[in-house]
């Protein structure tokens, strides 16, 4: 994405000074700091993987970008064709519309309305991306085939699906019509090897198509396979970044 005034590259996602704390009301009210002034950019077609130990702030960072968490300080800016939008300052209703059209978010667990099948979950995501109902149903079917979900399950209540099946529905819904920004929080943790490879290939193809990807993987093989850049967090701060080989070391 180019800035028309200067011709310079503008990131899709721009994070500045992001800080997040939590108050543990059930444990004597103590405060825990999860993010401490994080700065990070993600460009179009770039896949940035977040690395670091448990508790480093990786998932908190994703949730602040998605605004499942509201940060204490700092800004999260999404650069769109129509101009930049600061997600941290957006009213809830406007944020919901923007999420539907511009953001994909794949968490470890699928949140689906009761008695709703995979085809409707994915078609609803496509409608939020601006497709009419007929086209949404078509692309939803294609998305479910891409993640190899058995067609016999398409109208089954998502609540009875296995963990791996729900994870594939989640991935199909997030990518049904590629968003500007894709957030991934352990998107293949419940998948068997064949479906894991299929999902990683799908994620790789989106980055090649210009989608900006920010992801958390505990699997270093997935990071080496997908990431153009790895950012290491520790105690809520960025402590290192670079190529997968530079940050993770050369695979044995």
C-alpha positions in Angstrom: 0.0 0.0 0.0 1.5 3.4 -1.1 1.0 6.8 0.4 -0.1 8.8 -2.6 1.5 12.0 -1.3 5.0 10.6 -0.8 5.0 7.3 -2.8 6.4 5.5 0.4 5.1 2.3 1.6 2.4 2.6 4.3 1.7 -0.4 6.7 -1.7 -2.0 6.8 -1.4 -2.2 10.6 0.4 0.4 12.7 0.7 -0.1 16.5 2.3 2.5 18.6 3.0 2.6 22.4 0.5 -0.2 23.2 0.0 -0.8 26.9 -2.4 -3.2 28.6 -2.8 -4.1 32.3 -5.3 -6.4 34.0 -6.6 -6.2 37.5 -7.0 -9.6 39.2 -10.1 -9.0 41.2 -10.2 -12.6 42.5 -6.6 -12.5 43.7 -6.4 -9.6 46.1 -6.9 -7.0 43.3 -3.3 -7.0 42.1 -2.4 -5.5 38.7 -0.6 -7.5 36.0 1.0 -5.7 33.0 0.6 -7.6 29.8 1.9 -5.1 27.2 4.5 -2.4 27.9 4.6 0.1 25.1 4.6 -2.2 22.0 5.4 -0.7 18.6 4.8 -2.8 15.5 3.9 -2.5 11.8 2.6 -5.1 9.4 2.6 -4.4 5.7 0.4 -5.8 2.9 1.4 -9.3 2.0 3.6 -9.6 5.1 3.3 -12.4 7.6 4.5 -11.4 11.0 4.7 -14.2 13.6 4.8 -13.4 17.3 7.1 -15.5 19.4 8.0 -15.7 23.0 7.3 -17.6 26.2 3.8 -18.1 27.7 2.7 -14.9 29.3 4.9 -12.7 27.1 1.8 -10.8 25.8 1.3 -12.4 22.3 -2.4 -13.2 22.6 -3.0 -9.9 24.5 -1.5 -8.0 21.5 -3.8 -9.8 19.0 -6.8 -9.1 21.2 -6.0 -5.4 21.5 -5.7 -5.2 17.7 -9.1 -6.9 17.3 -10.2 -4.8 20.3 -11.5 -7.8 22.3 -9.3 -6.0 24.8 -9.3 -2.2 25.1 -5.7 -1.1 25.7 -4.8 1.3 28.5 -2.6 3.5 26.3 -1.3 3.6 22.7 -2.9 3.4 19.3 -3.8 0.7 16.8 -4.3 2.1 13.3 -5.7 0.2 10.3 -4.8 1.8 6.9 -7.6 1.3 4.4 -8.1 2.4 0.9 -10.4 5.1 2.2 -7.8 6.3 4.7 -6.5 5.4 8.2 -8.8 4.4 11.0 -7.7 4.3 14.7 -9.3 1.2 16.1 -8.7 2.1 19.7 -10.9 5.2 19.3 -13.7 3.8 17.1 -17.2 3.6 18.6 -18.4 0.0 19.1 -20.9 -0.1 16.3 -18.5 1.3 13.8 -15.9 -1.1 15.0 -18.3 -4.1 14.5 -18.9 -3.0 10.9 -15.2 -2.5 10.2 -14.4 -5.9 11.7 -16.9 -7.6 9.5 -15.5 -6.1 6.3 -11.8 -5.6 6.9 -10.6 -8.0 9.7 -10.3 -11.8 9.9 -9.7 -13.3 13.4 -9.1 -17.0 14.0 -8.9 -17.9 17.7 -8.3 -21.4 19.0 -12.1 -21.8 19.7 -15.1 -21.1 17.5 -17.9 -18.9 18.8 -21.0 -19.7 16.9 -24.7 -18.9 17.6 -26.6 -21.9 18.9 -28.1 -24.4 16.4 -26.1 -22.9 13.6 -24.2 -25.0 11.0 -20.8 -24.3 9.4 -22.3 -23.2 6.1 -24.4 -20.5 7.7 -21.5 -19.4 10.0 -19.2 -18.9 6.9 -22.0 -17.4 4.7 -22.8 -14.8 7.5 -19.1 -13.8 7.5 -19.2 -13.4 3.7 -22.4 -11.2 3.9 -20.6 -9.0 6.5 -17.8 -8.6 3.8 -20.4 -7.1 1.5 -21.6 -10.1 -0.6 -25.2 -10.7 -1.4 -26.9 -13.8 0.0 -26.6 -15.9 -3.1 -22.9 -15.1 -3.7 -22.2 -15.5 0.1 -23.6 -19.0 0.0 -21.4 -19.9 -3.0 -18.2 -18.6 -1.6 -19.0 -20.1 1.8 -19.3 -23.6 0.2 -16.0 -23.0 -1.6 -14.3 -21.9 1.7 -15.5 -25.0 3.5 -14.2 -27.2 0.7 -10.8 -25.5 0.9 -10.5 -26.5 4.5 -11.8 -30.0 3.6 -14.8 -30.0 5.9 -17.1 -33.0 5.1 -20.2 -31.6 3.3 -22.4 -33.9 5.5 -21.4 -31.6 8.4 -22.3 -28.3 6.8 -25.8 -28.0 8.4 -24.9 -29.7 11.7 -24.9 -27.6 14.9 -21.3 -26.3 15.3 -21.5 -27.2 19.0 -21.3 -30.9 18.2 -18.3 -30.7 15.9 -14.8 -31.8 17.1 -12.2 -29.3 18.0 -10.4 -29.7 14.7 -13.6 -29.3 12.7 -14.6 -26.1 14.6 -11.1 -24.7 14.0 -11.5 -25.3 10.3 -14.9 -23.6 10.3 -13.2 -20.7 12.1 -10.5 -20.5 9.5 -13.0 -20.7 6.6 -15.1 -17.9 8.1 -12.1 -15.6 8.6 -10.8 -16.1 5.1 -14.0 -16.5 3.1 -13.4 -13.3 1.2 -9.8 -12.3 2.1 -9.7 -9.5 4.6 -7.2 -6.6 4.7 -5.8 -7.9 8.0 -5.9 -11.5 9.3 -5.2 -12.2 13.0 -4.3 -15.7 13.9 -4.1 -17.1 17.5 -3.0 -20.7 17.3 -5.2 -21.5 14.2 -3.9 -25.1 13.7 -3.4 -26.3 17.2 -6.3 -28.9 17.0 -5.6 -30.1 13.5 -4.3 -33.5 12.3 -1.1 -33.3 10.1 -3.0 -33.4 6.8 -5.5 -30.7 7.7 -2.7 -28.7 9.4 -0.7 -28.7 6.1 -3.9 -27.7 4.2 -4.6 -24.8 6.6 -1.0 -23.6 6.5 -1.1 -23.6 2.6 -4.3 -21.5 2.8 -2.7 -19.0 5.1 0.4 -18.8 2.9 -1.7 -18.1 -0.2 -3.5 -15.2 1.5 -0.2 -13.4 2.3 0.8 -13.9 -1.3 -2.4 -12.2 -2.3 -1.6 -9.1 -0.3 -3.3 -9.8 3.0 -1.4 -8.6 6.1 -1.1 -11.4 8.6 -0.3 -11.1 12.3 -0.1 -14.6 14.0 0.7 -16.5 17.2 2.1 -20.0 16.7 3.8 -22.0 19.4 4.9 -24.3 16.5 8.3 -23.0 15.3 8.0 -25.1 12.1 4.8 -23.2 11.2 6.6 -19.9 11.8 9.6 -20.9 9.7 7.2 -22.0 6.9 5.0 -18.9 6.9 6.6 -15.9 8.5 8.4 -13.2 6.6 9.3 -11.7 9.9 9.3 -12.9 13.5 8.8 -10.6 16.5 9.8 -11.9 19.9 8.0 -10.6 22.9 9.1 -11.0 26.5 7.3 -9.5 29.5 5.2 -7.4 27.3 8.0 -5.8 25.3 9.4 -6.4 21.8 12.9 -7.8 22.5 13.9 -9.0 19.0 12.7 -9.1 15.4 14.0 -10.3 12.1 13.8 -13.2 9.7 12.7 -16.6 11.1 16.3 -17.9 10.8 17.7 -14.8 12.7 15.2 -14.9 15.6 14.4 -18.7 15.8 17.7 -20.0 14.7 18.4 -22.4 11.8 16.2 -25.5 11.9 18.1 -28.8 12.7 
